[in-house]
Amino acid sequence: MRYHRGIQRRKTVVFVNAKQIMKIFEETAYIRTGGSPEELRCAQYLQAKAAEMGLQAELLPFEVPMAQMQEAVFEVDGVEIPCKGYLCAGTSEIEAPFYYLRNKDEYSLSQCRGKIVLIDGYLGYWAYQDMLTYGAVGCVTYNGNVNFSDRDIDQRELRNYVHQGKRMACVNINAKDVVALIDKGAANAKIRLKQEEYTGTSHNVLLELPGEIPEYITFTAHYDSVPLSEGAYDNMSGSIGLLALAEYYAKHPHRYGLRFLWCGSEERGLLGSKAYCAEEANLKDCVLNINLDMIGSIMGKFISCVTAEEKLCHYISYLGSEMGFGVEVSQDVYSSDSTPFADKGIPAVSFARLAPHNTASYHNRYDTMAVMKGEQMEADIAFITAFADRMANAVRCPVKREMPEKMKEKLDNYLGRKRANP
């Protein structure tokens, strides 16, 4: 009977209500990139929100690479194209033939030698390593949409794990300019970058609620944003979810200890969660990670991504059916703060509501509170709380603290240790 009473309670009791949720979105509607003063402002805001609940959260600083761009110039056939230079890509000036890498076959890659190369998509680890291997001297990426009215250019960076000490000049431009360049048959290009690089500080925010036993569950959500975005959907939504969970558990029993970790600099390569997981003591008695990243949107399906044994997928599916709450569950690696935990052998599960890109996009100026709904946030949080309550009050955490081999392989692929089969 206790079990069934618990289900009903989770349907009706949500302490961070729809009105409060939308107010938090409004109060955090500003860009907060990792390591910036605005990110610290948001960390302190979350700390203050916890204090309003009578809870004490602490700021945990960690070092992050930073750069101040002084000059970024991109010219094609003598015409300057608006650009933003990649932060942490060094200071240099290069001039070379321009080449669009349409395909990733060996012949296409062989044409990169001695050229400034345009690629589709993000500059990930393997894309960068391929260009280095085949002799590219510079790289151009792009963002935006040719059908949108804006000409925004995202400020990107050359991440440490991508370049691993071998840096080349990279710039980012708008999609409209890319189409024009290729249409006109661009032949030669020049990149000039000048920047000051230094070590800065980002912050995680940690709140702990002791349980009846030493073992604990860690909840995570990142609160930083990308340079173009207010980050309401991605991911103040998950951060609000953590506030709601913390407030709930401050007033309800839990056998397991609970840690709530708002992660900084997630958008810069999961830096906050990686810094936290690098300290072995932080994971010593951790039995499970529950991660929230992009919930509560007006549109979209609710999903759960399990980086743990497959049995947990079935458990969550059954719970959704039991509660009349639609959820699509997969066993995979989610590109969020759950990944560093899973990489350390901690079973991890991420929850998200994924909207179609034409109804709630992210990593751009259109990620605002306009795509969010307080009542949908309440519903998503209620389901997550129902799942969390079963774990937090379990006699024994039912999820094995053992990473399946196929998940280890996926983690190796995601983290650039091994290349996925084509």
N, C-alpha and C positions, 0 to 999 in steps of 0.2 A: 504493500500500500504506500509506503514511503516513496517508492519509485514513481508511482503514478501521480501522487500529490506534487512531486517535484516537477513533472512535465507541465501541469497546469500552472504552477507558479511562474515558470519560465515564460509562458505565453503572455502573462498579464503584467508582470513586474519589470519595468525598465526604468531605472532611476534617472538616466540622462534622456529626457523626453525630446520629442520632435522639435519643439520650440527652442529648447536649449541647444540642441544640435545645430540648428540653422544659425543661431547666434554665434556659436564657436566658429562655424565656417566664415561668417562675416568678419569676425575679429582676427582671423588668420588669413585674410585674403590679400596676401602679398608674397612676392617671390622670396624664397629662403634657400638659397643654394648652400651646399655643404661647405663649412668653414667660413661663411659670411657672418657679418653682424646680425643680419636678419634671421639666420638660422639660430643663433644664440638667443635672440629675442623670443623666438618661438619656443625654444627649449625652456626658457624661464617662464613663459606663459603656461606651458604644460605643468611645470613645477608648481606654479601658483594655483592652477586648477585643482591639482591634487591636494594642496593645502586647504582649499575651500571645502574639500570633503573630509578634512581632518586627517589627511594622510601626508606622510613625509617622503618626498622624492628627492634624489640627489643627482647632480650633474656629474657625469664622468667624462673628462676631457681625453681626447686622443689626437695624435698628430696626423695632419693630412698635407699632401703637396699642394701648394698654391702658386699662382702666377698673376702678374699684372701685365696685360698686353699694352705695349706702348705704340706699336705700329704693326699693321697687317695689311699687305697689299697683294692683290691678285690681278694680273694683267693677262689678257689673251689677245694675241695678234695686235698688240699695242693699245688695246682698249682696257681700261680699268673696270673690273667687275666688283660690285659690293660683296664683301666677304667678312668673315670673322676667323682669325687665326686660331688654331688649336692651342689651348693653354698647355703648358708643360711640354711643348714640342721644340723648345729651344729657340735660339736666335740664329737666323741664317738667311741667305739669299741665293736662289737658284733660278736658272732659266733653261728650259728644255722643251722638246717636242711634247705636244699634248695628245693624250691617248685615252679613249673611253674603253674600259675593260667591261665588255658586255657579258662575256661568259668566263667561266673559271676552268675551262679545259686547258691542257698543257700548252697547246699552240697559242691560245689567247694570252695566257700568262707570259709566254716567252716574248711577247711584243712589248712588255713593260720596261725592258732594259733601257736605262738612260732617259726615261720619260717621266713627266708629271702625269699621274694616272687618276682618272675620274672613275669612281666606283658607285654602284647603287647600294643603298642601305647603310648601316652603321659600320664604323671602322673597328671591327672586332679583332680578336687575337689572330685567328687563322688568316683572315683577309690581309692583315698587316704583315704577318710573317711571309705569306706568299709573295707579296710585293717586294719585300726585302730580298727574298731568295732569288727572285727573277730580275732584280736590279733596278727597280723603280727608284727615282730620286726625290719624288714628292707625291702628295696625294690630295685629291679634292673629293669632298663628299657634299651632300646637299640635303635640305629638308624643306618642308612646306608642300603645297599642292598647287598645281597650275590652274586649278579651278577656283581657288580661294582668292579673295581680294587682297589679303595681306602679302607683304614681301618680307616677312620675318626671317631672320637667320639665327639659328640656334648657336649658342656659345658652347662648343664642345672642347674636350681635352684629350690629350694623348696619355692614356692611363699607364701607370707603371707596369702592370702585369701584361700590357699589350706590347710596349716597346722593349721592355727588359734591358734598358740601357742603350738600345740602338734606335736613335731618333732621326726622323726626317721631317721636313717641313710639310705641314698639312693645313688646309683651310676648308671652311664650310661655306656654301653659298645657297641661294634660294633656287627652288625647282624651276621657276620661270626662266631664270638665267641659264640653267643647265640645258633646257630644251632649245633655247635660242642658240647656244654655243654649238650644240651638235647639229642643229638644223643648218647652220651656216658653214659647217666644216672647219671648226677651230683647228689650227695647226700648231701654234707655238704658245707657250705660257711662261709666266714668271711669278714666283712667290717670294715675298720679302716679309720676314717676321722679326720683330724685336720685342723682347719681353723680359721682365724681372721675375725670377722664380725664387720661392722661399718656402719655409715650412710654417703652416698655420695650424689652427686648432678647431676641431669639430667636437660635438658633445653627444653622448648618449644620455638619456634620462632614465633613471632606475628607481623603481618603487618595489618594496618587498613586503609581503604579508606572510609571516611565519605560519606553518601548519602544525599538525599534531605529530608529524614525523619529519626526519631530516630531509627526505627527498622532496623535490619540487618540480613544478611545471613553469616554463618560461614562456610568456606571451610577448610577441614582438609586433611592431608596426613602425614604419619610418615616417618622419615628419618633415623632412627636407623636400625641396622641389627642384625641378630643372630650371634653367635660366629664363625660359619664356613663360613660365606657368605659375599661377597662384596655387596649384596643386590641391584643390579641394577634393577631387575624386582620387587623385594619386599624389599624396595619400593622407590628407588630413582626415579622410573618412575612416581609415584604419586606426589612426591615432585617437579619434573620438571613440571608436569602439573599445580601445584599451581603457580609456577613462571610464566608460560605462561598466566594463568588467571589473575594474578596480573598485569602483563605488559599490557595485553589487557584493563583491566578496568581502569588503570591509564590514558588511552588515549580515553576512551569511557564513555558516561554518564551511570549512574546507579541510579535509584530512591532509592533503599535500600542501606544502608551502608553495606560494605563488610569487613569481617575479614578473613585473611588467616593465618591459624595456622598449622605450621609444628611441629608435635608432637614427643617428645622424648620418649624413653623407651616403645614404643608400643609392641615390641616383648617380653617384660618382663611382660605383662599382662595389656596392655593399660594404663600404668601408667601416661603418659603425658596428655592424654585426660581426664583421671579420675581426675588428679590434677586440670586441668583447669575447669572442670565441677563442682568440689567441691565448687568453689567460686560462690555463687548464683548471684552476680553482673554481672558475665561474661555471664549469660544466660538471664538476665532480659528482653531484647528486641529482643532476637534471635528468628526468625520465622522458620528457616530451616538450616539444616546441610547438606552439600554436601561433600562427602568423596571420595578421590581417592586412591585406593590401588591396585597396579599391573595392569598397562595399557601398551599398546604399544608393546606387545611381537610380534614376527614374526608370531607365530602360535596362534590359539585359537579363541574362541568366545567372543564377547563383552557382558557383563551382567550388569544388574542394580538390586540391592537388596534394596527394599523399606521397611524401618521400620517406617511405617506411614499408613494413610488410603489407602485402596485399589485403590481408584480413581487415585492416583498418578502413580500406575503401568500402568493403561490404558493411562494416559497422555504421559508417556515416550514411550510406545509402539507405539502410534499414531505418536509421533514426529519422531521416527525411520523410520516408514513407509513414512512419509511426506518427509524426507530428503534422503531416499534411503540408510539408514544406519542400518545394522542388529544389533538388540539388543534383548537379552532374559531377561525378567523382572520377578521378583518374589517378593512376600511380605514375608519377613523373617528377621532374625537378622543376620547381617554380622559380622564376627569375626575381627573387626577392630575398628578404632577410632570413627566411627559413633555410636557405642553402648552406650558409656557413655552419649552422647547427647540424644539418644532415651530414655535412662533410666530416664532422667530428664524431659521427656515429649516433647522434641524437635523433630519434624518430621525429619527423616534422610534418606538419600539415598546414597548408595555407588555405584561407578562405577569401573569396572575391566574388563580386558581381560584375560580370564582364558584359558591357554594353556594346552594341554595334558601333563602329567608329564614326558613323554618320549621325549618331545620337549622343555620344559622350566620348569625345577623343581626349587624349592626354599627351603630355610632353609638348604642349603648345599653348597658345594664349586662350584657347577655348575650354581649357580645364578650369572651370569656375563653379561656384555654388549653384549656378543656374541649372546644371545637369543633375543636381542632387535633390533628394526628397527625405525630409526628416522622418516621415512615417515608414518609408522603406528601410532607412537606417535602423529604426526601432525593430522592425521585423527581422532583419539580418542579424542584428546583435542578439535578439532573443534566441535565434537558432544556435548561434555560436555559443551563447551562455549555456544552453541546454546540453550541448556536446561537452563543453568545458566542465560543467558540473558533474557529469558522470566520471570524467577523468579525475577531477580534483577531490572527489569523495569516494573513489574506488578503494576497496580493501587492498587491492594490488593493481597497479597500472597494467592494463591488459596488453599494451603494445610492447613488443619485444624491443629492447635496446640493442638492436642488431640490424645493420643495414644490408638488405638483400644485394646479391651480386649485380643484378641488372641495374639497381639504383646506384651502386658504386661506379658502374661503367658510365651511366648518364651524368653523374657528378664529375667524373674525369673529363667527359666531353664538354660539359658546360664551363668548367674551370680551366679549360685549355691544356689539360695534361695529356689528353689523347684526342686524336681526331676521329670524329664520328664517321662511320662508313657512309659513302654517298648513297 
